[in-house]
Amino acid sequence: MTPFKLTDELLEEIRQLIADKKNAALQTMMKEFHYADVAEIADELEVEEATYLIKLLESEKTSDILAEMHEDIREAVLKNLTAKEIAGELSELDTDDAADIINELPKELVQEVISEIEDREHAKDIVDLLRYEDDSAGGLMAKELVKVNENWTVTSCVKEMRSQAENVTRVHSIYVVDDEGKLKGRLSLKDLLTAPTKSHIKDIYIPKVDSVNVNEKGEEVAKIMSKYDLEAIPVVDEIGRLVGRITIDDIVDVIREEADKDYQMAAGISQDVEVSDSIWILTRARLPWLILGLLGGLGAAAIMGTFEDMISKHAVLFFFTPLIAAMAGNVGVQSSAIVVQGLANDDLKGSVRNHLLKEMLLALLNGFILAILLLIFTWIWKDAFSTALAISLSLVVVIVVAGLIGTFIPLFLHKRNIDPAIATGPFITTSNDIFGILIYFWIAKMILGI
């Protein structure tokens, strides 16, 4: 299969078909594309054009297109649809996707849309999902699944499964519940097909099954599914009743969103933003960390001011100040990034002391190698061994301290349930700049005897 690529020529052709209202040609063209590709096309069209396309195609396909579209474009398109038209689209979607879209609607429109959904059971399931937090297992789960009662026979089980499977896009697992709806285990399709028809499910099901509580955070669900290589995981309520399932496609979205958030925090952006956001929103997200950087720079300048006499006598120290600050910031960011990544993937094991010791040894090795190179360069350049020694020794100490700070801060924040991603980027860079410059001039003062 050749990967879809949206070209300017194709986009212009589609726009022309819409402008000329050549519906038959447009429908024929769209049938050739996957719904995700049509969503990509719709994202590039004007809102009126995207709305025209959505209204033209059948709900069976446009519902999936809407679910894949960019949130801002989808929101604008939905404003051009009636409550009944929106309800028609939601009727074709799994409950989790339908609930996500309803959450984007104006509050005054939500009730009207839900009342227009003809399948009342589907509407009830959607409403049930709306009461959960977006980033919880309950907010991520879908109601569509296949479940069987432990007291059923194989014959009645197969009959019920056929009925349930009509509403499930893909059957990942068959879950077993008791008379109260509590999750008991899972059923192997092979065991079901090979068991005598009069056997009861309780005699053949597998009691071991991984599950999550409705209130579990999405990040934790992602870790569990990743650890055990699960394509889907059942969700239970506070008393153990099976209420839904989370599939791998929903977890991929969670992982991507979390990675985006951590990347933005590492870059010094304090809230979740997109390139399409207004200048005011982007400024508000970036300015706090820039102010921190400004304060850090003023602090570094103040520290340098206290060593003004030494700098005037050994001007070469001033030339190496950016190098020391940059190395401190780089080492700190490297250390914190590794720790944050380990915490996010749940791969970081052992005590804080062990991690600090390992980072100190690593920093010593790297610092020693870099210091030798710097010593040789400075000695040859300025022909002043004591000055070269002061700068090189400072570099070693600065690298070690920066590595320890970059390791300790994210671990410290994690212990206090604060997102450790905040430790990367500007926070670590600024703090290590200040400590680095202070250590640099303090060691230089001791060695040069000023």
ZIPEWO-V454053 format. One record per backbone hydrogen bond with DSSP energy under -1.0 kcal/mol. CO is the residue of the C=O (numbers start at 0). NH is the residue of the N-H. Records with the same first field share a line. If there is no record, write none. Layout:
CO = NH + NH
This chain:
6 = 10
7 = 11
8 = 12
9 = 13
10 = 14
11 = 15
12 = 16
13 = 17
14 = 18
15 = 19
16 = 21
20 = 22
21 = 25
22 = 26
23 = 27
24 = 28
25 = 29
26 = 30
28 = 31
29 = 32
33 = 37
34 = 38
35 = 39
36 = 40
37 = 41
38 = 42
40 = 43
45 = 49
46 = 50
47 = 51
48 = 52
49 = 53
50 = 54
51 = 55
52 = 56
57 = 60 + 61
58 = 62
60 = 64
61 = 65
62 = 66
63 = 67
64 = 68
69 = 73
70 = 74
71 = 75
72 = 76
73 = 77
74 = 78
76 = 79
77 = 80
81 = 85
82 = 86
83 = 87
84 = 88
85 = 89
86 = 90
88 = 91
89 = 92
93 = 97
94 = 98
95 = 99
96 = 100
97 = 101
98 = 102
100 = 103
101 = 104
105 = 108 + 109
108 = 112
109 = 113
110 = 114
113 = 116
117 = 119
118 = 122
119 = 123
120 = 124
121 = 125
122 = 126
123 = 127
124 = 128
125 = 129
128 = 131
132 = 135
134 = 217
135 = 139
136 = 140
141 = 244
145 = 174
147 = 176
148 = 151
149 = 201
151 = 200
152 = 156
153 = 157
154 = 158
155 = 159
156 = 160
157 = 161
158 = 162
159 = 163
160 = 164
163 = 166
164 = 167
173 = 186
174 = 147
175 = 183 + 184
176 = 149
177 = 180
180 = 241
181 = 177
184 = 175
185 = 205
187 = 191
188 = 192
189 = 193
190 = 194
195 = 198
196 = 154
198 = 153
199 = 202
200 = 203 + 204
205 = 185
211 = 235
212 = 215
213 = 137
215 = 136
216 = 220
217 = 221
218 = 222
219 = 223
220 = 224
221 = 225
222 = 226
223 = 227
224 = 229
230 = 247
232 = 245
233 = 211
234 = 242 + 243
235 = 213
236 = 239
239 = 182
240 = 236
243 = 234
244 = 141
245 = 232
246 = 250
247 = 251
248 = 252
249 = 253
250 = 254
251 = 255
252 = 256
253 = 257
254 = 258
255 = 259
256 = 260
257 = 261
258 = 262
259 = 263
260 = 264
261 = 265
262 = 266
263 = 268
264 = 267
273 = 276
277 = 281
278 = 282
279 = 283
280 = 284
281 = 285
282 = 286
284 = 269
285 = 289
286 = 290
287 = 291
288 = 292
289 = 293
290 = 294
291 = 295
292 = 296
293 = 297
294 = 298
295 = 299
296 = 300
297 = 301
298 = 302
299 = 303
300 = 304
301 = 305
303 = 306
304 = 307
306 = 310
307 = 311
308 = 312
309 = 313
313 = 316
314 = 318
315 = 319
317 = 320
319 = 323
320 = 324
321 = 325
322 = 326
323 = 327
324 = 328
325 = 329
326 = 330
327 = 331
328 = 332
329 = 333
330 = 334
331 = 335
332 = 336
333 = 337
334 = 338
335 = 339
336 = 340
337 = 341
338 = 342
339 = 343
340 = 344
341 = 346 + 347
350 = 354
351 = 355
352 = 356
353 = 357
354 = 358
355 = 359
356 = 360
357 = 361
358 = 362
359 = 363
360 = 364
361 = 365
362 = 366
363 = 367
364 = 368
365 = 369
366 = 370
367 = 371
368 = 372
369 = 373
370 = 374
371 = 375
372 = 376
373 = 377
374 = 378
375 = 379
376 = 380
377 = 381
378 = 382
383 = 387
384 = 388
385 = 389
386 = 390
387 = 391
388 = 392
389 = 393
390 = 394
391 = 395
392 = 396
393 = 397
394 = 398
395 = 399
396 = 400
397 = 401
398 = 402
399 = 403
400 = 404
401 = 405
402 = 406
403 = 407
404 = 408
406 = 410
407 = 411
408 = 412
409 = 413
410 = 414
412 = 417
413 = 416
418 = 421
419 = 422
420 = 423
424 = 428
425 = 429
426 = 430
427 = 431
428 = 432
429 = 433
430 = 434
431 = 435
432 = 436
433 = 437
434 = 438
435 = 439
436 = 440
437 = 441
438 = 442
439 = 443
440 = 444
441 = 445
442 = 446
443 = 447
444 = 449
